[in-house]
């Protein structure tokens, strides 16, 4: 593999794992959504995007939820180099008829770009 090619792996460093990471992403309240997916974004201070998934029980039994997680993880894996770097992306699917991989890939790109634009144009927060 040459240096110019992007690797399409999804290592542990590309995933949000700690509970605090998930809480900060939800608390940041910078979202974009459509009928299939809601994307929360938060800067992570890294040079790569990271993914977090939350799939609730309203999406069906464990088999259905795991299939949805795999689809969303695969969409992120394939599009990670097209997403704005330096952000955590929390993906929350909406209860709807299940879509295919291509639909989730397009939605992820569109919603991630929209949420990042909202983050960059939001007024500074006072703590």
Secondary structure, 3 states (H helix, E strand, C coil): CCCCCCCCCCCHHHECCCHHHHHHHHHHCCEEECCCEEEEEEECCCCCCEEEEECCHHHCCHHHHHHHHHHHHHHHHHHHHHCCCCEEEEEEECCCCCCCHHHHHHHHHHHHHHHHHHHHHCCCCCC
